[in-house]
């Protein structure tokens, strides 16, 4: 016969697992007619408020795919750039700093409207490095759903 004391930990663990199951959301969107797979030259606009080196992490994820990537202010963008990458991030603190939001957008060099976007939103701290999160978002950009 089970007592209430032995059922409580199991019930608590079940409820806790349900609450934690939706803690991170990765999403990607690519406009119809666009495909990042044929692009080879990217320029990442450095975000001056980025204190975590996300621009370099994004560059490393793209370079791992064999792509040419440069980073800097918009005024330093090379003429042969095929896509411009911009990003926005937010960090939280819970006994350590952690990424709570990251959006990576790709757009044509002469346009301000993004043709591809991938985002991460967390409700609790992820126990993965920002490099892992960046790689997941880049993977989703290259395999994103057409809208």
Helices and strands as residue ranges (DSSP letters): H 4-20, E 24-30, G 36-38, E 41-45, H 54-63, E 68-72, G 74-76, E 83-93, E 97-107, E 114-122, H 130-142
